[in-house]
């Protein structure tokens, strides 16, 4: 399973269940297997919960944000169901760069309170908080970024953006196509393919047929 780093006082690993590269990958850091943290995504909202005792620490819930390697951090934002879900600096972005790890906590900026009561937190490069004082950010590494909570509470996070790009989990179709790219089609054995295009075409056909079947049985 893929792992990405979360840097708090010490570094840990948030384990995610995705098997292919995806933009947003929900997961938890729960090294003691306490089940006191959860991370799920549904209807455009990343639902994060933490209800841990001191004995169950360290633990965190969040999501990895991938496909950012080599980019310079310019901006990011997320929206919470209400400003009350901001607990200190949690939730926050962690930005992993060649210059070190940087934080963007919900307490680092003043949110915009929307008409429906939600709160939007918008960050610029000047808001980056270094984990190690005096360091300056470089480009984003292959660890990408993460958004997480490490304080007890609940966060319903939506409209997550990085560098102007909305971050959501890939669809099942995109995951299948990703399994064909970068030479991965050569390793598939059931069925086998002659090239990447044939692999993608196969999964398009399979998913289209599945959609027709679901539609037929739900008329």
Protein Blocks (a to p, Z undefined) as FASTA:
>chain_A
ZZdddddfbccddddfbfbdcfbdcddddfkonopaccddeehiacddddddfklpccdd
ddddehkghiacfbdcdddfbfklpghjaccdddddfkbccdddfklpccdddfkopacd
dddfklpccfbghiacddddfklpadddfbecddddehiaeehiacddddfklmmmmmmg
ghlmmmpcbdcdfbfklmmmmmmmmmmmmmmmmmmmmZZ
